[in-house]
Amino acid sequence: MPTTSNNNEFVSQSDSELKNEKDVVKLLLHNEESVAQACGFDLQFATIEQETQYGNVDIMAYSSKMYAHPIEVKYDLATHAIVGQITKYMKHFLRRVNYGYFRDVIGITIAQRYSDHAYQELKKLNVVILTHKRIGKKLVLTKI
């Protein structure tokens, strides 16, 4: 069960080791509520590795307000590459807004840390930016 440690930080218990991006995704999938709380949305995960014309989104989530939330995860440092990825995934789902499938698209990125350039560009895109940190058995997600 996640616990709140401050307004932007959410903690989940886990015995899993995090060795790579897939491990982070797997742990996040088991902690949907923590991700939702950290983002401030009532997220429901739909698929992993959701195929788009631009590649596969790590996690695809939706909210009750009919928002689509492509989630891109990085194990360690998120560089400019994450900006290109989330931009393309958001574009893919924004096309479906025109058809009435969603009201809007809000991208989410999760990484241990971000390069200054990536962080600034993601902020311009109004992407939700989260960091993940492992402290003992706890996964800490922080909105930055």
N, CA, C and O atoms as a GROMACS GRO file, in nm:
protein
  576
    1MET      N    1   0.084  -0.118   0.000
    1MET     CA    2   0.000   0.000   0.000
    1MET      C    3   0.089   0.124   0.000
    1MET      O    4   0.178   0.136   0.085
    2PRO      N    5   0.066   0.217  -0.094
    2PRO     CA    6   0.148   0.337  -0.098
    2PRO      C    7   0.121   0.427   0.020
    2PRO      O    8   0.010   0.430   0.074
    3THR      N    9   0.223   0.499   0.060
    3THR     CA   10   0.205   0.597   0.166
    3THR      C   11   0.255   0.732   0.115
    3THR      O   12   0.348   0.738   0.035
    4THR      N   13   0.193   0.838   0.161
    4THR     CA   14   0.233   0.971   0.121
    4THR      C   15   0.335   1.024   0.218
    4THR      O   16   0.314   1.020   0.340
    5SER      N   17   0.448   1.074   0.166
    5SER     CA   18   0.549   1.130   0.255
    5SER      C   19   0.554   1.283   0.242
    5SER      O   20   0.606   1.349   0.332
    6ASN      N   21   0.503   1.339   0.135
    6ASN     CA   22   0.477   1.482   0.121
    6ASN      C   23   0.387   1.502   0.000
    6ASN      O   24   0.341   1.403  -0.058
    7ASN      N   25   0.362   1.624  -0.040
    7ASN     CA   26   0.266   1.649  -0.148
    7ASN      C   27   0.305   1.587  -0.282
    7ASN      O   28   0.216   1.555  -0.361
    8ASN      N   29   0.432   1.569  -0.310
    8ASN     CA   30   0.475   1.519  -0.439
    8ASN      C   31   0.544   1.384  -0.434
    8ASN      O   32   0.590   1.336  -0.538
    9GLU      N   33   0.552   1.322  -0.320
    9GLU     CA   34   0.630   1.200  -0.306
    9GLU      C   35   0.542   1.085  -0.258
    9GLU      O   36   0.468   1.098  -0.161
   10PHE      N   37   0.551   0.972  -0.328
   10PHE     CA   38   0.471   0.856  -0.292
   10PHE      C   39   0.560   0.734  -0.286
   10PHE      O   40   0.652   0.719  -0.367
   11VAL      N   41   0.535   0.649  -0.191
   11VAL     CA   42   0.624   0.539  -0.160
   11VAL      C   43   0.548   0.407  -0.169
   11VAL      O   44   0.434   0.397  -0.123
   12SER      N   45   0.610   0.306  -0.229
   12SER     CA   46   0.553   0.172  -0.234
   12SER      C   47   0.657   0.073  -0.184
   12SER      O   48   0.776   0.093  -0.205
   13GLN      N   49   0.611  -0.032  -0.118
   13GLN     CA   50   0.700  -0.138  -0.071
   13GLN      C   51   0.721  -0.239  -0.183
   13GLN      O   52   0.628  -0.271  -0.257
   14SER      N   53   0.843  -0.290  -0.195
   14SER     CA   54   0.871  -0.392  -0.294
   14SER      C   55   1.000  -0.466  -0.259
   14SER      O   56   1.094  -0.407  -0.208
   15ASP      N   57   1.002  -0.596  -0.288
   15ASP     CA   58   1.122  -0.676  -0.269
   15ASP      C   59   1.200  -0.688  -0.399
   15ASP      O   60   1.311  -0.742  -0.400
   16SER      N   61   1.144  -0.640  -0.509
   16SER     CA   62   1.206  -0.654  -0.641
   16SER      C   63   1.333  -0.572  -0.653
   16SER      O   64   1.343  -0.462  -0.599
   17GLU      N   65   1.432  -0.628  -0.725
   17GLU     CA   66   1.552  -0.553  -0.758
   17GLU      C   67   1.529  -0.479  -0.887
   17GLU      O   68   1.461  -0.529  -0.976
   18LEU      N   69   1.584  -0.360  -0.898
   18LEU     CA   70   1.574  -0.283  -1.021
   18LEU      C   71   1.709  -0.286  -1.091
   18LEU      O   72   1.806  -0.225  -1.045
   19LYS      N   73   1.714  -0.358  -1.204
   19LYS     CA   74   1.839  -0.370  -1.277
   19LYS      C   75   1.834  -0.299  -1.411
   19LYS      O   76   1.938  -0.264  -1.468
   20ASN      N   77   1.713  -0.279  -1.463
   20ASN     CA   78   1.700  -0.216  -1.594
   20ASN      C   79   1.559  -0.156  -1.608
   20ASN      O   80   1.477  -0.162  -1.517
   21GLU      N   81   1.535  -0.098  -1.725
   21GLU     CA   82   1.407  -0.031  -1.751
   21GLU      C   83   1.287  -0.125  -1.737
   21GLU      O   84   1.184  -0.085  -1.683
   22LYS      N   85   1.301  -0.247  -1.784
   22LYS     CA   86   1.190  -0.343  -1.775
   22LYS      C   87   1.153  -0.373  -1.630
   22LYS      O   88   1.036  -0.390  -1.598
   23ASP      N   89   1.254  -0.378  -1.542
   23ASP     CA   90   1.227  -0.400  -1.400
   23ASP      C   91   1.149  -0.283  -1.340
   23ASP      O   92   1.059  -0.302  -1.258
   24VAL      N   93   1.184  -0.161  -1.382
   24VAL     CA   94   1.113  -0.043  -1.333
   24VAL      C   95   0.968  -0.048  -1.381
   24VAL      O   96   0.877  -0.023  -1.302
   25VAL      N   97   0.948  -0.078  -1.509
   25VAL     CA   98   0.812  -0.088  -1.563
   25VAL      C   99   0.731  -0.192  -1.487
   25VAL      O  100   0.616  -0.168  -1.450
   26LYS      N  101   0.790  -0.308  -1.465
   26LYS     CA  102   0.721  -0.416  -1.393
   26LYS      C  103   0.680  -0.371  -1.253
   26LYS      O  104   0.568  -0.397  -1.209
   27LEU      N  105   0.770  -0.304  -1.183
   27LEU     CA  106   0.739  -0.255  -1.049
   27LEU      C  107   0.630  -0.149  -1.053
   27LEU      O  108   0.540  -0.148  -0.968
   28LEU      N  109   0.637  -0.060  -1.151
   28LEU     CA  110   0.534   0.043  -1.164
   28LEU      C  111   0.396  -0.019  -1.191
   28LEU      O  112   0.295   0.029  -1.139
   29LEU      N  113   0.393  -0.125  -1.271
   29LEU     CA  114   0.266  -0.191  -1.302
   29LEU      C  115   0.199  -0.247  -1.176
   29LEU      O  116   0.077  -0.254  -1.168
   30HIS      N  117   0.281  -0.287  -1.079
   30HIS     CA  118   0.227  -0.338  -0.953
   30HIS      C  119   0.197  -0.228  -0.853
   30HIS      O  120   0.149  -0.254  -0.743
   31ASN      N  121   0.225  -0.104  -0.892
   31ASN     CA  122   0.204   0.010  -0.804
   31ASN      C  123   0.130   0.121  -0.877
   31ASN      O  124   0.166   0.239  -0.868
   32GLU      N  125   0.027   0.083  -0.948
   32GLU     CA  126  -0.053   0.178  -1.027
   32GLU      C  127  -0.103   0.295  -0.941
   32GLU      O  128  -0.102   0.410  -0.985
   33GLU      N  129  -0.147   0.264  -0.821
   33GLU     CA  130  -0.200   0.368  -0.732
   33GLU      C  131  -0.093   0.471  -0.696
   33GLU      O  132  -0.123   0.590  -0.687
   34SER      N  133   0.029   0.427  -0.674
   34SER     CA  134   0.138   0.519  -0.642
   34SER      C  135   0.168   0.612  -0.759
   34SER      O  136   0.190   0.732  -0.740
   35VAL      N  137   0.168   0.557  -0.879
   35VAL     CA  138   0.192   0.639  -0.998
   35VAL      C  139   0.079   0.741  -1.013
   35VAL      O  140   0.104   0.858  -1.041
   36ALA      N  141  -0.044   0.695  -0.996
   36ALA     CA  142  -0.160   0.785  -1.007
   36ALA      C  143  -0.151   0.898  -0.906
   36ALA      O  144  -0.175   1.014  -0.940
   37GLN      N  145  -0.118   0.866  -0.783
   37GLN     CA  146  -0.108   0.969  -0.679
   37GLN      C  147   0.006   1.066  -0.708
   37GLN      O  148  -0.010   1.186  -0.690
   38ALA      N  149   0.119   1.016  -0.752
   38ALA     CA  150   0.232   1.103  -0.782
   38ALA      C  151   0.201   1.198  -0.896
   38ALA      O  152   0.245   1.313  -0.896
   39CYS      N  153   0.124   1.150  -0.993
   39CYS     CA  154   0.086   1.233  -1.109
   39CYS      C  155  -0.028   1.329  -1.076
   39CYS      O  156  -0.037   1.437  -1.135
   40GLY      N  157  -0.113   1.289  -0.983
   40GLY     CA  158  -0.230   1.370  -0.953
   40GLY      C  159  -0.349   1.337  -1.041
   40GLY      O  160  -0.443   1.416  -1.051
   41PHE      N  161  -0.347   1.221  -1.106
   41PHE     CA  162  -0.457   1.175  -1.191
   41PHE      C  163  -0.512   1.044  -1.136
   41PHE      O  164  -0.444   0.973  -1.062
   42ASP      N  165  -0.634   1.013  -1.173
   42ASP     CA  166  -0.693   0.884  -1.138
   42ASP      C  167  -0.663   0.785  -1.251
   42ASP      O  168  -0.753   0.742  -1.323
   43LEU      N  169  -0.537   0.750  -1.265
   43LEU     CA  170  -0.491   0.665  -1.374
   43LEU      C  171  -0.538   0.522  -1.363
   43LEU      O  172  -0.552   0.466  -1.254
   44GLN      N  173  -0.560   0.464  -1.479
   44GLN     CA  174  -0.580   0.320  -1.490
   44GLN      C  175  -0.490   0.272  -1.602
   44GLN      O  176  -0.503   0.316  -1.717
   45PHE      N  177  -0.399   0.183  -1.570
   45PHE     CA  178  -0.309   0.129  -1.671
   45PHE      C  179  -0.390   0.040  -1.766
   45PHE      O  180  -0.474  -0.038  -1.723
   46ALA      N  181  -0.362   0.054  -1.895
   46ALA     CA  182  -0.433  -0.025  -1.994
   46ALA      C  183  -0.343  -0.131  -2.056
   46ALA      O  184  -0.378  -0.249  -2.058
   47THR      N  185  -0.228  -0.090  -2.105
   47THR     CA  186  -0.139  -0.184  -2.173
   47THR      C  187   0.007  -0.148  -2.145
   47THR      O  188   0.040  -0.036  -2.107
   48ILE      N  189   0.092  -0.247  -2.166
   48ILE     CA  190   0.236  -0.220  -2.168
   48ILE      C  191   0.282  -0.242  -2.311
   48ILE      O  192   0.224  -0.321  -2.386
   49GLU      N  193   0.388  -0.171  -2.347
   49GLU     CA  194   0.443  -0.178  -2.482
   49GLU      C  195   0.332  -0.157  -2.587
   49GLU      O  196   0.322  -0.232  -2.684
   50GLN      N  197   0.251  -0.053  -2.565
   50GLN     CA  198   0.143  -0.017  -2.659
   50GLN      C  199   0.206   0.027  -2.791
   50GLN      O  200   0.287   0.120  -2.795
   51GLU      N  201   0.169  -0.039  -2.898
   51GLU     CA  202   0.225  -0.010  -3.029
   51GLU      C  203   0.167   0.120  -3.085
   51GLU      O  204   0.046   0.143  -3.079
   52THR      N  205   0.254   0.203  -3.139
   52THR     CA  206   0.213   0.323  -3.212
   52THR      C  207   0.292   0.324  -3.343
   52THR      O  208   0.380   0.241  -3.363
   53GLN      N  209   0.261   0.416  -3.429
   53GLN     CA  210   0.336   0.426  -3.554
   53GLN      C  211   0.479   0.472  -3.530
   53GLN      O  212   0.563   0.464  -3.620
   54TYR      N  213   0.508   0.521  -3.410
   54TYR     CA  214   0.639   0.574  -3.376
   54TYR      C  215   0.722   0.482  -3.288
   54TYR      O  216   0.835   0.515  -3.254
   55GLY      N  217   0.668   0.368  -3.251
   55GLY     CA  218   0.735   0.278  -3.158
   55GLY      C  219   0.639   0.239  -3.048
   55GLY      O  220   0.520   0.270  -3.055
   56ASN      N  221   0.689   0.173  -2.946
   56ASN     CA  222   0.604   0.123  -2.838
   56ASN      C  223   0.614   0.211  -2.714
   56ASN      O  224   0.723   0.243  -2.667
   57VAL      N  225   0.499   0.250  -2.663
   57VAL     CA  226   0.490   0.325  -2.537
   57VAL      C  227   0.509   0.224  -2.424
   57VAL      O  228   0.448   0.117  -2.426
   58ASP      N  229   0.593   0.258  -2.325
   58ASP     CA  230   0.618   0.165  -2.215
   58ASP      C  231   0.490   0.126  -2.142
   58ASP      O  232   0.463   0.008  -2.124
   59ILE      N  233   0.411   0.225  -2.101
   59ILE     CA  234   0.283   0.200  -2.034
   59ILE      C  235   0.181   0.298  -2.092
   59ILE      O  236   0.209   0.417  -2.106
   60MET      N  237   0.064   0.248  -2.124
   60MET     CA  238  -0.044   0.335  -2.169
   60MET      C  239  -0.150   0.335  -2.060
   60MET      O  240  -0.196   0.230  -2.016
   61ALA      N  241  -0.187   0.455  -2.018
   61ALA     CA  242  -0.287   0.470  -1.912
   61ALA      C  243  -0.394   0.569  -1.956
   61ALA      O  244  -0.373   0.649  -2.046
   62TYR      N  245  -0.508   0.560  -1.890
   62TYR     CA  246  -0.620   0.650  -1.918
   62TYR      C  247  -0.675   0.699  -1.785
   62TYR      O  248  -0.657   0.635  -1.681
   63SER      N  249  -0.742   0.814  -1.789
   63SER     CA  250  -0.806   0.865  -1.669
   63SER      C  251  -0.955   0.879  -1.696
   63SER      O  252  -0.999   0.878  -1.811
   64SER      N  253  -1.033   0.891  -1.588
   64SER     CA  254  -1.178   0.896  -1.601
   64SER      C  255  -1.226   1.021  -1.674
   64SER      O  256  -1.340   1.026  -1.720
   65LYS      N  257  -1.141   1.121  -1.685
   65LYS     CA  258  -1.178   1.243  -1.757
   65LYS      C  259  -1.155   1.228  -1.907
   65LYS      O  260  -1.152   1.327  -1.980
   66MET      N  261  -1.137   1.105  -1.952
   66MET     CA  262  -1.114   1.073  -2.093
   66MET      C  263  -0.983   1.132  -2.144
   66MET      O  264  -0.975   1.180  -2.257
   67TYR      N  265  -0.880   1.128  -2.059
   67TYR     CA  266  -0.747   1.170  -2.100
   67TYR      C  267  -0.664   1.046  -2.128
   67TYR      O  268  -0.675   0.945  -2.058
   68ALA      N  269  -0.581   1.054  -2.229
   68ALA     CA  270  -0.485   0.948  -2.259
   68ALA      C  271  -0.352   0.989  -2.199
   68ALA      O  272  -0.312   1.106  -2.207
   69HIS      N  273  -0.281   0.892  -2.139
   69HIS     CA  274  -0.154   0.921  -2.073
   69HIS      C  275  -0.047   0.820  -2.116
   69HIS      O  276  -0.030   0.716  -2.053
   70PRO      N  277   0.026   0.851  -2.226
   70PRO     CA  278   0.140   0.765  -2.258
   70PRO      C  279   0.249   0.788  -2.154
   70PRO      O  280   0.280   0.902  -2.120
   71ILE      N  281   0.307   0.679  -2.104
   71ILE     CA  282   0.409   0.687  -1.999
   71ILE      C  283   0.539   0.629  -2.054
   71ILE      O  284   0.544   0.512  -2.094
   72GLU      N  285   0.643   0.711  -2.054
   72GLU     CA  286   0.775   0.666  -2.098
   72GLU      C  287   0.865   0.655  -1.975
   72GLU      O  288   0.873   0.747  -1.895
   73VAL      N  289   0.932   0.540  -1.961
   73VAL     CA  290   1.013   0.510  -1.843
   73VAL      C  291   1.159   0.495  -1.884
   73VAL      O  292   1.191   0.434  -1.986
   74LYS      N  293   1.247   0.552  -1.802
   74LYS     CA  294   1.390   0.532  -1.818
   74LYS      C  295   1.446   0.481  -1.686
   74LYS      O  296   1.404   0.525  -1.578
   75TYR      N  297   1.539   0.388  -1.694
   75TYR     CA  298   1.598   0.332  -1.574
   75TYR      C  299   1.682   0.434  -1.500
   75TYR      O  300   1.674   0.446  -1.377
   76ASP      N  301   1.764   0.509  -1.574
   76ASP     CA  302   1.857   0.601  -1.511
   76ASP      C  303   1.835   0.742  -1.565
   76ASP      O  304   1.734   0.805  -1.534
   77LEU      N  305   1.927   0.792  -1.644
   77LEU     CA  306   1.924   0.930  -1.693
   77LEU      C  307   1.834   0.944  -1.814
   77LEU      O  308   1.848   0.870  -1.912
   78ALA      N  309   1.741   1.037  -1.807
   78ALA     CA  310   1.656   1.071  -1.922
   78ALA      C  311   1.723   1.186  -1.995
   78ALA      O  312   1.741   1.295  -1.940
   79THR      N  313   1.758   1.162  -2.120
   79THR     CA  314   1.823   1.264  -2.201
   79THR      C  315   1.724   1.319  -2.303
   79THR      O  316   1.603   1.296  -2.292
   80HIS      N  317   1.776   1.391  -2.400
   80HIS     CA  318   1.688   1.449  -2.502
   80HIS      C  319   1.606   1.342  -2.575
   80HIS      O  320   1.499   1.372  -2.627
   81ALA      N  321   1.653   1.220  -2.579
   81ALA     CA  322   1.580   1.112  -2.647
   81ALA      C  323   1.440   1.094  -2.589
   81ALA      O  324   1.346   1.066  -2.663
   82ILE      N  325   1.424   1.111  -2.458
   82ILE     CA  326   1.292   1.094  -2.397
   82ILE      C  327   1.195   1.202  -2.445
   82ILE      O  328   1.074   1.179  -2.454
   83VAL      N  329   1.248   1.320  -2.476
   83VAL     CA  330   1.164   1.429  -2.526
   83VAL      C  331   1.106   1.389  -2.661
   83VAL      O  332   0.986   1.405  -2.685
   84GLY      N  333   1.190   1.338  -2.749
   84GLY     CA  334   1.143   1.294  -2.880
   84GLY      C  335   1.044   1.180  -2.870
   84GLY      O  336   0.944   1.178  -2.941
   85GLN      N  337   1.071   1.086  -2.781
   85GLN     CA  338   0.981   0.971  -2.766
   85GLN      C  339   0.843   1.014  -2.717
   85GLN      O  340   0.742   0.980  -2.778
   86ILE      N  341   0.838   1.088  -2.608
   86ILE     CA  342   0.708   1.124  -2.551
   86ILE      C  343   0.632   1.217  -2.644
   86ILE      O  344   0.509   1.212  -2.650
   87THR      N  345   0.703   1.303  -2.717
   87THR     CA  346   0.638   1.393  -2.813
   87THR      C  347   0.569   1.312  -2.922
   87THR      O  348   0.455   1.340  -2.958
   88LYS      N  349   0.639   1.213  -2.976
   88LYS     CA  350   0.580   1.130  -3.081
   88LYS      C  351   0.462   1.050  -3.030
   88LYS      O  352   0.360   1.038  -3.098
   89TYR      N  353   0.473   0.995  -2.909
   89TYR     CA  354   0.363   0.916  -2.855
   89TYR      C  355   0.241   1.004  -2.827
   89TYR      O  356   0.127   0.964  -2.853
   90MET      N  357   0.265   1.124  -2.776
   90MET     CA  358   0.154   1.216  -2.752
   90MET      C  359   0.088   1.253  -2.885
   90MET      O  360  -0.035   1.260  -2.893
   91LYS      N  361   0.167   1.278  -2.988
   91LYS     CA  362   0.113   1.310  -3.121
   91LYS      C  363   0.025   1.197  -3.172
   91LYS      O  364  -0.083   1.221  -3.227
   92HIS      N  365   0.072   1.075  -3.154
   92HIS     CA  366  -0.006   0.959  -3.199
   92HIS      C  367  -0.146   0.958  -3.136
   92HIS      O  368  -0.245   0.936  -3.205
   93PHE      N  369  -0.152   0.982  -3.006
   93PHE     CA  370  -0.282   0.978  -2.938
   93PHE      C  371  -0.362   1.106  -2.956
   93PHE      O  372  -0.484   1.104  -2.947
   94LEU      N  373  -0.294   1.219  -2.981
   94LEU     CA  374  -0.367   1.344  -3.009
   94LEU      C  375  -0.450   1.332  -3.135
   94LEU      O  376  -0.556   1.394  -3.146
   95ARG      N  377  -0.405   1.253  -3.230
   95ARG     CA  378  -0.486   1.230  -3.351
   95ARG      C  379  -0.621   1.167  -3.316
   95ARG      O  380  -0.720   1.191  -3.384
   96ARG      N  381  -0.624   1.089  -3.212
   96ARG     CA  382  -0.749   1.024  -3.171
   96ARG      C  383  -0.842   1.120  -3.097
   96ARG      O  384  -0.962   1.093  -3.085
   97VAL      N  385  -0.788   1.232  -3.047
   97VAL     CA  386  -0.872   1.335  -2.986
   97VAL      C  387  -0.967   1.389  -3.091
   97VAL      O  388  -1.084   1.412  -3.062
   98ASN      N  389  -0.918   1.409  -3.212
   98ASN     CA  390  -1.002   1.460  -3.321
   98ASN      C  391  -1.119   1.368  -3.353
   98ASN      O  392  -1.223   1.413  -3.402
   99TYR      N  393  -1.104   1.240  -3.326
   99TYR     CA  394  -1.210   1.143  -3.350
   99TYR      C  395  -1.300   1.121  -3.230
   99TYR      O  396  -1.394   1.042  -3.235
  100GLY      N  397  -1.272   1.192  -3.120
  100GLY     CA  398  -1.356   1.184  -3.002
  100GLY      C  399  -1.323   1.070  -2.906
  100GLY      O  400  -1.400   1.045  -2.813
  101TYR      N  401  -1.212   1.001  -2.927
  101TYR     CA  402  -1.174   0.892  -2.837
  101TYR      C  403  -1.131   0.946  -2.700
  101TYR      O  404  -1.158   0.885  -2.597
  102PHE      N  405  -1.063   1.062  -2.701
  102PHE     CA  406  -1.012   1.124  -2.579
  102PHE      C  407  -1.041   1.273  -2.582
  102PHE      O  408  -1.064   1.331  -2.689
  103ARG      N  409  -1.039   1.334  -2.464
  103ARG     CA  410  -1.053   1.480  -2.457
  103ARG      C  411  -0.917   1.547  -2.474
  103ARG      O  412  -0.908   1.655  -2.532
  104ASP      N  413  -0.812   1.481  -2.425
  104ASP     CA  414  -0.678   1.539  -2.436
  104ASP      C  415  -0.575   1.430  -2.407
  104ASP      O  416  -0.609   1.320  -2.365
  105VAL      N  417  -0.449   1.464  -2.429
  105VAL     CA  418  -0.338   1.373  -2.404
  105VAL      C  419  -0.238   1.445  -2.315
  105VAL      O  420  -0.195   1.556  -2.344
  106ILE      N  421  -0.200   1.380  -2.206
  106ILE     CA  422  -0.098   1.434  -2.116
  106ILE      C  423   0.007   1.325  -2.097
  106ILE      O  424  -0.021   1.220  -2.039
  107GLY      N  425   0.126   1.352  -2.145
  107GLY     CA  426   0.235   1.256  -2.132
  107GLY      C  427   0.294   1.254  -1.992
  107GLY      O  428   0.287   1.353  -1.919
  108ILE      N  429   0.352   1.140  -1.957
  108ILE     CA  430   0.416   1.122  -1.826
  108ILE      C  431   0.552   1.057  -1.851
  108ILE      O  432   0.563   0.960  -1.926
  109THR      N  433   0.656   1.112  -1.788
  109THR     CA  434   0.788   1.049  -1.794
  109THR      C  435   0.833   1.013  -1.653
  109THR      O  436   0.806   1.085  -1.557
  110ILE      N  437   0.903   0.901  -1.644
  110ILE     CA  438   0.954   0.854  -1.514
  110ILE      C  439   1.098   0.809  -1.535
  110ILE      O  440   1.126   0.721  -1.617
  111ALA      N  441   1.190   0.870  -1.460
  111ALA     CA  442   1.333   0.837  -1.469
  111ALA      C  443   1.399   0.865  -1.334
  111ALA      O  444   1.342   0.936  -1.251
  112GLN      N  445   1.518   0.811  -1.314
  112GLN     CA  446   1.591   0.842  -1.191
  112GLN      C  447   1.633   0.988  -1.190
  112GLN      O  448   1.628   1.054  -1.086
  113ARG      N  449   1.675   1.038  -1.306
  113ARG     CA  450   1.719   1.176  -1.317
  113ARG      C  451   1.705   1.222  -1.462
  113ARG      O  452   1.688   1.141  -1.553
  114TYR      N  453   1.712   1.353  -1.480
  114TYR     CA  454   1.692   1.414  -1.611
  114TYR      C  455   1.808   1.507  -1.643
  114TYR      O  456   1.858   1.578  -1.555
  115SER      N  457   1.850   1.508  -1.769
  115SER     CA  458   1.946   1.610  -1.810
  115SER      C  459   1.874   1.744  -1.804
  115SER      O  460   1.751   1.750  -1.814
  116ASP      N  461   1.949   1.852  -1.788
  116ASP     CA  462   1.887   1.984  -1.781
  116ASP      C  463   1.805   2.014  -1.906
  116ASP      O  464   1.694   2.065  -1.897
  117HIS      N  465   1.862   1.981  -2.021
  117HIS     CA  466   1.792   2.007  -2.147
  117HIS      C  467   1.660   1.929  -2.156
  117HIS      O  468   1.557   1.985  -2.192
  118ALA      N  469   1.665   1.801  -2.122
  118ALA     CA  470   1.544   1.719  -2.128
  118ALA      C  471   1.438   1.773  -2.033
  118ALA      O  472   1.321   1.784  -2.071
  119TYR      N  473   1.477   1.807  -1.913
  119TYR     CA  474   1.384   1.861  -1.814
  119TYR      C  475   1.316   1.988  -1.866
  119TYR      O  476   1.194   2.001  -1.857
  120GLN      N  477   1.395   2.081  -1.919
  120GLN     CA  478   1.339   2.207  -1.969
  120GLN      C  479   1.243   2.183  -2.086
  120GLN      O  480   1.138   2.247  -2.093
  121GLU      N  481   1.278   2.094  -2.175
  121GLU     CA  482   1.192   2.066  -2.291
  121GLU      C  483   1.063   1.996  -2.249
  121GLU      O  484   0.956   2.025  -2.303
  122LEU      N  485   1.072   1.904  -2.155
  122LEU     CA  486   0.952   1.835  -2.107
  122LEU      C  487   0.857   1.933  -2.037
  122LEU      O  488   0.735   1.922  -2.052
  123LYS      N  489   0.911   2.027  -1.963
  123LYS     CA  490   0.828   2.128  -1.898
  123LYS      C  491   0.752   2.211  -2.002
  123LYS      O  492   0.635   2.243  -1.982
  124LYS      N  493   0.819   2.246  -2.111
  124LYS     CA  494   0.754   2.323  -2.219
  124LYS      C  495   0.636   2.246  -2.279
  124LYS      O  496   0.538   2.305  -2.324
  125LEU      N  497   0.648   2.114  -2.281
  125LEU     CA  498   0.543   2.028  -2.337
  125LEU      C  499   0.431   1.999  -2.237
  125LEU      O  500   0.334   1.931  -2.271
  126ASN      N  501   0.444   2.049  -2.114
  126ASN     CA  502   0.347   2.021  -2.007
  126ASN      C  503   0.334   1.873  -1.977
  126ASN      O  504   0.226   1.824  -1.945
  127VAL      N  505   0.446   1.803  -1.986
  127VAL     CA  506   0.452   1.662  -1.952
  127VAL      C  507   0.467   1.651  -1.800
  127VAL      O  508   0.536   1.732  -1.739
  128VAL      N  509   0.404   1.551  -1.741
  128VAL     CA  510   0.423   1.524  -1.598
  128VAL      C  511   0.558   1.455  -1.583
  128VAL      O  512   0.582   1.351  -1.645
  129ILE      N  513   0.646   1.512  -1.501
  129ILE     CA  514   0.783   1.463  -1.486
  129ILE      C  515   0.798   1.403  -1.347
  129ILE      O  516   0.784   1.472  -1.246
  130LEU      N  517   0.827   1.273  -1.343
  130LEU     CA  518   0.846   1.203  -1.216
  130LEU      C  519   0.987   1.145  -1.209
  130LEU      O  520   1.044   1.105  -1.311
  131THR      N  521   1.042   1.140  -1.089
  131THR     CA  522   1.165   1.065  -1.068
  131THR      C  523   1.132   0.942  -0.985
  131THR      O  524   1.038   0.941  -0.906
  132HIS      N  525   1.211   0.837  -1.006
  132HIS     CA  526   1.197   0.718  -0.923
  132HIS      C  527   1.329   0.695  -0.852
  132HIS      O  528   1.437   0.717  -0.907
  133LYS      N  529   1.318   0.650  -0.728
  133LYS     CA  530   1.437   0.623  -0.648
  133LYS      C  531   1.407   0.502  -0.561
  133LYS      O  532   1.297   0.490  -0.506
  134ARG      N  533   1.502   0.416  -0.550
  134ARG     CA  534   1.489   0.298  -0.467
  134ARG      C  535   1.560   0.322  -0.334
  134ARG      O  536   1.680   0.351  -0.332
  135ILE      N  537   1.488   0.312  -0.225
  135ILE     CA  538   1.546   0.324  -0.092
  135ILE      C  539   1.506   0.199  -0.015
  135ILE      O  540   1.393   0.187   0.031
  136GLY      N  541   1.601   0.106  -0.001
  136GLY     CA  542   1.569  -0.022   0.062
  136GLY      C  543   1.464  -0.094  -0.018
  136GLY      O  544   1.483  -0.120  -0.137
  137LYS      N  545   1.353  -0.128   0.045
  137LYS     CA  546   1.242  -0.195  -0.024
  137LYS      C  547   1.141  -0.096  -0.079
  137LYS      O  548   1.037  -0.136  -0.131
  138LYS      N  549   1.170   0.032  -0.066
  138LYS     CA  550   1.073   0.134  -0.108
  138LYS      C  551   1.107   0.191  -0.244
  138LYS      O  552   1.223   0.219  -0.274
  139LEU      N  553   1.005   0.208  -0.326
  139LEU     CA  554   1.015   0.281  -0.450
  139LEU      C  555   0.953   0.417  -0.425
  139LEU      O  556   0.835   0.427  -0.390
  140VAL      N  557   1.032   0.521  -0.441
  140VAL     CA  558   0.984   0.656  -0.415
  140VAL      C  559   0.966   0.728  -0.549
  140VAL      O  560   1.061   0.740  -0.627
  141LEU      N  561   0.846   0.774  -0.575
  141LEU     CA  562   0.815   0.854  -0.694
  141LEU      C  563   0.796   0.998  -0.651
  141LEU      O  564   0.719   1.027  -0.558
  142THR      N  565   0.865   1.088  -0.718
  142THR     CA  566   0.857   1.228  -0.684
  142THR      C  567   0.824   1.310  -0.808
  142THR      O  568   0.891   1.297  -0.911
  143LYS      N  569   0.723   1.393  -0.800
  143LYS     CA  570   0.688   1.482  -0.909
  143LYS      C  571   0.778   1.606  -0.902
  143LYS      O  572   0.788   1.670  -0.797
  144ILE      N  573   0.842   1.636  -1.013
  144ILE     CA  574   0.932   1.753  -1.014
  144ILE      C  575   0.885   1.856  -1.114
  144ILE      O  576   0.947   1.961  -1.128
   0.00000   0.00000   0.00000
